[in-house]
């Protein structure tokens, strides 16, 4: 838990250091993100999970069309799970249509057991990947959008999956429940191919927000339709989310 606490303090220090700069004539920088405490850490590809409680840090730091979007995941015991370091660029940013591209190096941590002279020892090993994405999105109105998402990745060592393709059709819906509460829905259907095995799945993310309040509730459910890929046919998680959403401008 010490590493999680240190990371949380580091994020808050960035947040408040950015907040010291204001100038309405400058193009704003932004620092956004979510800190999610969940009963089951769901992966970037929602076919997989940590299978135990986790803390998820999803950050969005940038200016204009370029952003750095680190995704840092820990188990509740403080053990690292996944570090993903996205760089993203909005190539097209129109009123009704956006097109973004991104790439990242990432590290996934796994526990392994090694027997040496009859003694079993547990080790934490790092598996390295490089990935890229494309995300065209059509904005129907201020409360609804429809898009495609493509993710490809390459394993950088021979002992892991070498080639992954993830393609999703997804929509984003924002429902106004009352003067105080909004409900966000992100349903998607996706195809996943990992080396010579593949599968099709459906997934939905639900977010319940109170307006002008930083804490929200989230839930994720994912169901396999037909698959050759090892894993659970049904995954779910619920979490409490702290939301950061700020724009900053530099002092002259």
SEKETI-696675 format. One record per residue (C-alpha): residue in three letters; x, y, z; residue number from 1. Coordinates in Angstrom, 2 decimals, m for minus. Layout:
N
('ALA' (X Y Z) NUM)
...
This chain:
252
('UNK' (0.00 0.00 0.00) 1)
('UNK' (2.98 2.35 0.47) 2)
('UNK' (3.62 2.55 m3.29) 3)
('UNK' (m0.07 3.31 m3.95) 4)
('UNK' (m0.06 6.08 m1.32) 5)
('UNK' (3.10 7.64 m2.78) 6)
('UNK' (1.64 7.60 m6.29) 7)
('UNK' (m1.60 9.16 m5.05) 8)
('UNK' (0.36 11.96 m3.33) 9)
('UNK' (2.41 12.52 m6.48) 10)
('UNK' (m0.76 12.87 m8.56) 11)
('UNK' (m2.20 15.40 m6.12) 12)
('UNK' (1.05 17.39 m6.16) 13)
('UNK' (0.89 17.59 m9.97) 14)
('UNK' (m2.74 18.64 m9.76) 15)
('UNK' (m2.08 21.49 m7.33) 16)
('UNK' (1.13 22.63 m9.01) 17)
('UNK' (m0.75 22.97 m12.32) 18)
('UNK' (m3.49 24.86 m10.50) 19)
('UNK' (m1.09 27.67 m9.60) 20)
('UNK' (m0.93 28.88 m13.24) 21)
('UNK' (m3.69 30.95 m14.83) 22)
('UNK' (m3.72 33.20 m17.90) 23)
('UNK' (m6.78 33.51 m20.13) 24)
('UNK' (m4.70 34.46 m23.19) 25)
('UNK' (m2.84 31.15 m23.33) 26)
('UNK' (m3.92 27.84 m24.89) 27)
('UNK' (m4.93 25.77 m21.85) 28)
('UNK' (m3.11 22.69 m20.71) 29)
('UNK' (m5.17 19.99 m19.05) 30)
('UNK' (m4.76 17.47 m16.29) 31)
('UNK' (m7.60 14.99 m16.02) 32)
('UNK' (m7.98 11.52 m14.68) 33)
('UNK' (m9.68 8.96 m12.54) 34)
('UNK' (m8.58 7.03 m9.48) 35)
('UNK' (m10.72 3.90 m9.20) 36)
('UNK' (m10.82 1.56 m6.19) 37)
('UNK' (m12.49 m1.63 m7.44) 38)
('UNK' (m13.25 m5.14 m6.22) 39)
('UNK' (m11.77 m6.63 m9.41) 40)
('UNK' (m9.23 m4.91 m11.64) 41)
('UNK' (m10.40 m5.17 m15.27) 42)
('UNK' (m7.73 m4.99 m17.97) 43)
('UNK' (m7.53 m2.52 m20.86) 44)
('UNK' (m8.83 m5.48 m22.89) 45)
('UNK' (m11.89 m6.39 m20.77) 46)
('UNK' (m11.55 m10.13 m21.43) 47)
('UNK' (m8.99 m10.25 m18.61) 48)
('UNK' (m8.82 m9.14 m15.00) 49)
('UNK' (m6.51 m9.20 m12.02) 50)
('UNK' (m9.08 m11.36 m10.20) 51)
('UNK' (m8.72 m9.40 m6.96) 52)
('UNK' (m9.26 m5.85 m5.62) 53)
('UNK' (m7.18 m3.17 m7.32) 54)
('UNK' (m6.51 0.56 m7.54) 55)
('UNK' (m6.52 2.00 m11.07) 56)
('UNK' (m4.91 5.34 m11.94) 57)
('UNK' (m5.95 6.62 m15.40) 58)
('UNK' (m4.46 10.05 m16.15) 59)
('UNK' (m4.68 12.47 m19.08) 60)
('UNK' (m2.04 15.23 m19.28) 61)
('UNK' (m1.48 17.44 m22.28) 62)
('UNK' (m2.06 20.55 m24.33) 63)
('UNK' (m4.02 20.99 m27.53) 64)
('UNK' (m4.21 17.76 m29.52) 65)
('UNK' (m1.31 15.91 m27.86) 66)
('UNK' (m1.60 14.09 m24.55) 67)
('UNK' (0.31 11.72 m22.31) 68)
('UNK' (m2.09 9.21 m20.74) 69)
('UNK' (m0.43 6.88 m18.21) 70)
('UNK' (m2.50 3.98 m16.89) 71)
('UNK' (m1.06 2.65 m13.62) 72)
('UNK' (m2.62 m0.37 m11.89) 73)
('UNK' (m1.85 m1.91 m8.49) 74)
('UNK' (m3.38 m4.67 m6.45) 75)
('UNK' (m4.83 m3.49 m3.14) 76)
('UNK' (m1.82 m5.13 m1.48) 77)
('UNK' (0.42 m2.58 m3.21) 78)
('UNK' (1.86 m5.08 m5.72) 79)
('UNK' (2.16 m3.59 m9.24) 80)
('UNK' (m0.04 m5.10 m11.95) 81)
('UNK' (0.17 m3.03 m15.15) 82)
('UNK' (1.99 0.14 m16.26) 83)
('UNK' (0.84 1.56 m19.61) 84)
('UNK' (2.33 4.81 m20.98) 85)
('UNK' (0.11 6.12 m23.78) 86)
('UNK' (1.02 8.98 m26.10) 87)
('UNK' (m2.07 10.12 m28.05) 88)
('UNK' (m2.70 12.66 m30.80) 89)
('UNK' (m6.02 13.95 m32.19) 90)
('UNK' (m5.37 14.04 m35.94) 91)
('UNK' (m8.92 15.23 m36.70) 92)
('UNK' (m10.95 17.21 m34.19) 93)
('UNK' (m14.15 18.47 m35.78) 94)
('UNK' (m17.59 19.23 m34.36) 95)
('UNK' (m19.08 15.89 m35.49) 96)
('UNK' (m16.02 13.69 m36.08) 97)
('UNK' (m12.75 12.99 m34.33) 98)
('UNK' (m9.86 10.67 m35.22) 99)
('UNK' (m7.14 9.85 m32.75) 100)
('UNK' (m3.97 7.78 m32.90) 101)
('UNK' (m1.81 6.53 m30.08) 102)
('UNK' (1.06 4.25 m29.12) 103)
('UNK' (2.54 2.99 m25.89) 104)
('UNK' (5.14 0.81 m24.25) 105)
('UNK' (3.72 m1.19 m21.36) 106)
('UNK' (4.77 m3.58 m18.62) 107)
('UNK' (2.56 m6.32 m17.16) 108)
('UNK' (3.71 m7.87 m13.89) 109)
('UNK' (3.15 m11.57 m13.18) 110)
('UNK' (3.89 m13.84 m10.23) 111)
('UNK' (5.83 m17.00 m11.02) 112)
('UNK' (7.05 m19.83 m8.80) 113)
('UNK' (10.51 m21.33 m9.29) 114)
('UNK' (11.71 m24.56 m7.61) 115)
('UNK' (15.44 m24.61 m6.86) 116)
('UNK' (16.97 m27.50 m4.93) 117)
('UNK' (13.56 m28.47 m3.64) 118)
('UNK' (12.77 m24.94 m2.42) 119)
('UNK' (9.93 m23.01 m4.05) 120)
('UNK' (10.38 m19.26 m4.37) 121)
('UNK' (7.89 m16.71 m5.75) 122)
('UNK' (9.11 m13.97 m8.08) 123)
('UNK' (7.49 m10.94 m9.69) 124)
('UNK' (8.44 m10.79 m13.37) 125)
('UNK' (7.82 m8.03 m15.91) 126)
('UNK' (6.42 m8.79 m19.37) 127)
('UNK' (6.96 m6.02 m21.93) 128)
('UNK' (4.69 m5.01 m24.83) 129)
('UNK' (4.42 m2.29 m27.44) 130)
('UNK' (0.96 m1.29 m28.70) 131)
('UNK' (m0.76 1.16 m31.05) 132)
('UNK' (m4.35 2.34 m31.54) 133)
('UNK' (m6.74 4.18 m33.84) 134)
('UNK' (m10.07 5.61 m32.67) 135)
('UNK' (m12.46 7.22 m35.19) 136)
('UNK' (m15.55 8.61 m33.47) 137)
('UNK' (m18.78 10.20 m34.78) 138)
('UNK' (m20.53 12.60 m32.41) 139)
('UNK' (m24.30 12.29 m32.80) 140)
('UNK' (m25.13 14.99 m30.26) 141)
('UNK' (m23.82 16.22 m26.89) 142)
('UNK' (m25.15 13.08 m25.18) 143)
('UNK' (m24.31 10.34 m27.69) 144)
('UNK' (m21.45 9.20 m29.92) 145)
('UNK' (m20.58 6.10 m31.95) 146)
('UNK' (m17.09 4.91 m32.75) 147)
('UNK' (m14.64 2.19 m33.69) 148)
('UNK' (m11.58 1.32 m31.68) 149)
('UNK' (m8.58 m0.63 m32.98) 150)
('UNK' (m5.73 m1.80 m30.74) 151)
('UNK' (m2.75 m3.85 m31.85) 152)
('UNK' (0.14 m5.03 m29.70) 153)
('UNK' (3.41 m6.89 m30.03) 154)
('UNK' (5.05 m8.92 m27.28) 155)
('UNK' (8.69 m7.89 m26.81) 156)
('UNK' (9.85 m11.20 m25.33) 157)
('UNK' (9.28 m14.71 m26.67) 158)
('UNK' (7.58 m16.15 m23.58) 159)
('UNK' (4.36 m14.10 m24.02) 160)
('UNK' (1.65 m13.59 m26.65) 161)
('UNK' (3.36 m12.12 m29.69) 162)
('UNK' (0.51 m10.54 m31.67) 163)
('UNK' (m2.79 m9.18 m30.38) 164)
('UNK' (m5.61 m7.51 m32.33) 165)
('UNK' (m8.56 m5.90 m30.56) 166)
('UNK' (m11.38 m4.28 m32.59) 167)
('UNK' (m14.46 m2.78 m30.90) 168)
('UNK' (m17.66 m1.08 m31.97) 169)
('UNK' (m18.71 1.14 m29.10) 170)
('UNK' (m21.08 3.93 m28.21) 171)
('UNK' (m21.00 6.51 m25.44) 172)
('UNK' (m24.34 7.63 m23.97) 173)
('UNK' (m24.96 10.27 m21.33) 174)
('UNK' (m28.39 10.07 m19.68) 175)
('UNK' (m29.69 12.91 m17.53) 176)
('UNK' (m31.47 11.17 m14.64) 177)
('UNK' (m32.35 14.32 m12.71) 178)
('UNK' (m31.08 17.79 m11.89) 179)
('UNK' (m28.38 16.17 m9.76) 180)
('UNK' (m27.46 12.83 m11.36) 181)
('UNK' (m26.16 11.63 m14.74) 182)
('UNK' (m25.75 8.05 m15.95) 183)
('UNK' (m22.99 7.24 m18.44) 184)
('UNK' (m23.25 4.05 m20.55) 185)
('UNK' (m20.49 2.65 m22.77) 186)
('UNK' (m21.71 m0.56 m24.45) 187)
('UNK' (m19.42 m2.29 m26.93) 188)
('UNK' (m19.07 m5.46 m28.98) 189)
('UNK' (m15.54 m6.54 m29.78) 190)
('UNK' (m13.35 m9.06 m31.56) 191)
('UNK' (m10.09 m10.27 m30.00) 192)
('UNK' (m7.31 m12.26 m31.67) 193)
('UNK' (m4.23 m13.41 m29.75) 194)
('UNK' (m1.70 m15.26 m31.92) 195)
('UNK' (m3.72 m18.14 m33.47) 196)
('UNK' (m6.78 m17.94 m31.17) 197)
('UNK' (m9.71 m15.54 m31.31) 198)
('UNK' (m13.10 m14.73 m29.84) 199)
('UNK' (m16.05 m12.34 m29.83) 200)
('UNK' (m17.40 m10.57 m26.74) 201)
('UNK' (m19.81 m7.93 m25.45) 202)
('UNK' (m19.02 m5.47 m22.71) 203)
('UNK' (m20.69 m2.54 m20.92) 204)
('UNK' (m19.37 0.14 m18.58) 205)
('UNK' (m21.80 2.09 m16.37) 206)
('UNK' (m20.91 5.30 m14.53) 207)
('UNK' (m23.21 7.11 m12.09) 208)
('UNK' (m22.25 10.76 m11.52) 209)
('UNK' (m23.54 13.45 m9.20) 210)
('UNK' (m23.17 16.83 m10.89) 211)
('UNK' (m20.38 19.04 m9.52) 212)
('UNK' (m19.18 16.25 m7.24) 213)
('UNK' (m15.80 14.52 m7.81) 214)
('UNK' (m16.76 11.02 m6.61) 215)
('UNK' (m18.75 8.63 m8.82) 216)
('UNK' (m19.67 4.95 m8.96) 217)
('UNK' (m18.71 2.60 m11.79) 218)
('UNK' (m19.50 m0.96 m12.89) 219)
('UNK' (m18.14 m3.11 m15.71) 220)
('UNK' (m19.45 m6.40 m17.10) 221)
('UNK' (m17.97 m8.45 m19.95) 222)
('UNK' (m19.38 m11.63 m21.54) 223)
('UNK' (m17.79 m14.00 m24.02) 224)
('UNK' (m20.02 m14.89 m27.00) 225)
('UNK' (m17.74 m17.39 m28.75) 226)
('UNK' (m14.06 m17.76 m27.97) 227)
('UNK' (m10.99 m20.00 m28.13) 228)
('UNK' (m9.05 m17.75 m25.74) 229)
('UNK' (m8.56 m18.98 m22.20) 230)
('UNK' (m10.28 m16.95 m19.51) 231)
('UNK' (m13.57 m16.53 m17.71) 232)
('UNK' (m16.73 m16.35 m19.82) 233)
('UNK' (m18.12 m13.60 m17.59) 234)
('UNK' (m16.28 m10.83 m15.72) 235)
('UNK' (m17.62 m7.99 m13.62) 236)
('UNK' (m16.42 m5.31 m11.26) 237)
('UNK' (m17.74 m2.37 m9.25) 238)
('UNK' (m15.74 0.59 m8.04) 239)
('UNK' (m15.66 4.00 m6.41) 240)
('UNK' (m14.02 6.66 m8.60) 241)
('UNK' (m12.39 9.98 m7.77) 242)
('UNK' (m12.51 12.22 m10.86) 243)
('UNK' (m10.00 14.96 m11.73) 244)
('UNK' (m10.98 17.35 m14.51) 245)
('UNK' (m9.11 20.65 m14.77) 246)
('UNK' (m7.76 23.06 m17.37) 247)
('UNK' (m4.75 25.25 m16.60) 248)
('UNK' (m3.04 28.19 m18.28) 249)
('UNK' (0.49 29.41 m17.73) 250)
('UNK' (1.36 32.69 m16.11) 251)
('UNK' (3.19 35.19 m18.31) 252)
